Amino acid sequence: MKTRTAKIGRASFIRPADAVAYAVGDLVANHAAAANVVPLEVELSHVASGTGLLTALRLNKSSPSLVNAQFRVHLFRMRPTVAGGDNAAFAANGFASQYLGSVDVTMDVTHSDGASGRALAALRFDCRPGEKTFFALIEARGAYQPVNAEQFRLTAESDPD
C-alpha cells in the first residue's frame, strides 16, 4: 500500500521600496517594471510530472497591518509574464491554457513581526512534464497600504497523488 504524504512548498519576495497604496485589482510583485517581475515558484509535488490536490494557501507579510489585507493568489502551470509591474493593474499575458485557478486569502491574524492569512482550496493540479512546481502572482483585492520593502511569503499545502 502506497503511503501519501502532504507536501508543503514555500516561496517569497520583497516588494519595491515604496509605500504607494494598491487599488483593488493591482499586482503585488517584486519589481515595478513588468520585465523584471519574477512570479513565485512553489513546489507542489514530491515527484516530477506529479499530480494532486492543492488543499490550502497561506500568505504571510512582514508588516502587522490587517487593514484591507485581502489578496487573490493566481496559480499557473508555466511561468507567466505580466503587462505591468508592481502596483499596476493585474494582467497576466497569454496563459489561459496554463491557468490553474485562484484562491482568495484574507490576512486575519496579526503578529509582532507581521500578519498572516490562510485559505482552504480544492484545486486539482498536474505539473508540467519533468517539473514539480507551479507559479503564482498576487493581486490586491482591497485598497491595501503596504510598507516600504515589505516581504510576502506564500506557503502551499498539497496532497500529491
Residue pairs with C-beta under 8 A, 6 or more apart in sequence:
4 159
4 160
4 161
5 46
5 160
6 55
6 157
6 158
6 159
7 43
7 44
7 45
7 46
7 52
7 157
7 158
7 159
7 160
8 155
8 156
8 157
8 158
9 42
9 43
9 44
9 133
9 155
9 156
9 158
10 42
10 153
10 154
10 155
10 156
11 40
11 41
11 42
11 136
11 153
11 154
12 40
12 151
12 152
12 153
12 154
13 29
13 30
13 38
13 40
13 151
13 152
14 30
14 149
14 150
14 151
14 152
15 28
15 29
15 30
15 86
15 146
15 149
15 150
15 151
15 152
16 30
16 31
16 32
16 86
16 87
16 149
17 148
17 149
18 32
18 146
18 148
19 145
19 146
19 147
19 148
20 87
20 146
21 143
21 144
21 145
21 146
22 28
22 87
22 140
22 142
22 143
22 144
22 145
22 146
23 140
23 143
24 140
24 141
24 142
24 143
25 89
25 90
25 139
25 140
25 141
26 86
26 87
26 88
26 89
26 90
26 139
26 140
27 37
27 82
27 84
27 85
27 86
27 87
27 88
27 89
27 90
27 91
27 137
27 138
27 139
27 140
28 71
28 86
28 87
28 138
28 139
28 140
28 144
28 146
28 152
29 37
29 38
29 82
29 85
29 86
29 137
29 138
30 36
30 37
30 38
30 86
31 37
31 38
31 85
31 86
32 85
32 86
32 87
33 85
34 81
34 82
34 83
34 84
34 85
34 88
36 85
37 81
37 82
37 85
37 86
39 76
39 79
39 80
39 135
39 136
39 137
40 135
40 136
40 137
40 138
40 154
41 79
41 133
41 134
41 135
41 136
42 133
42 134
42 135
42 136
42 154
42 156
43 132
43 133
44 50
44 52
44 54
44 125
44 127
44 132
44 133
44 134
44 156
44 158
44 160
45 51
45 52
45 125
45 127
45 132
45 158
45 160
46 132
46 160
47 132
47 160
48 127
48 129
48 130
48 131
48 132
49 126
49 127
49 128
49 129
49 130
49 131
50 126
50 127
50 132
50 160
50 161
51 124
51 125
51 126
51 127
51 160
51 161
52 124
52 125
52 158
52 159
52 160
52 161
53 122
53 123
53 124
53 125
53 158
53 159
54 75
54 100
54 103
54 121
54 122
54 123
54 124
54 125
54 156
54 157
54 158
55 120
55 121
55 122
55 157
55 158
55 159
56 118
56 119
56 120
56 121
56 156
56 157
57 73
57 103
57 105
57 118
57 119
57 121
57 154
57 155
57 156
57 157
58 105
58 116
58 117
58 118
58 154
58 155
58 157
59 71
59 73
59 105
59 107
59 116
59 117
59 118
59 138
59 152
59 153
59 154
59 155
60 114
60 115
60 116
60 152
60 153
60 155
61 69
61 107
61 114
61 115
61 116
61 150
61 151
61 152
61 153
62 113
62 114
62 147
62 150
62 151
62 152
63 114
63 115
63 146
63 147
63 150
64 110
64 111
64 112
64 113
64 114
64 115
65 110
65 115
65 145
65 147
66 107
66 108
66 110
66 115
67 142
67 144
67 145
68 140
68 142
68 143
68 144
68 145
69 106
69 107
69 115
69 117
69 142
69 144
70 104
70 105
70 106
70 107
70 140
70 141
70 142
70 144
71 104
71 105
71 106
71 107
71 117
71 138
71 139
71 140
71 141
71 144
72 102
72 103
72 104
72 105
72 138
72 139
72 141
73 102
73 103
73 104
73 105
73 136
73 137
73 138
73 139
73 154
74 80
74 90
74 92
74 99
74 101
74 102
74 136
74 137
74 138
74 139
75 99
75 100
75 101
75 102
75 103
75 123
75 125
75 134
75 135
75 136
76 92
76 95
76 98
76 99
76 100
76 134
76 135
76 136
76 137
77 98
77 99
77 100
77 125
77 126
77 127
77 128
77 134
77 135
78 95
78 98
78 128
78 135
79 135
80 92
80 93
80 95
80 98
80 135
80 137
81 92
81 93
81 94
82 88
82 90
82 91
82 92
82 93
82 137
83 89
83 91
83 92
83 93
84 91
90 137
90 139
92 99
92 137
100 123
100 125
100 134
101 123
102 139
103 119
103 121
103 123
104 119
104 141
105 117
105 118
105 119
106 117
106 119
107 115
107 116
107 117
108 117
109 115
109 116
109 117
114 151
125 134
125 158
127 133
127 134
134 156
136 154
136 156
138 152
138 154
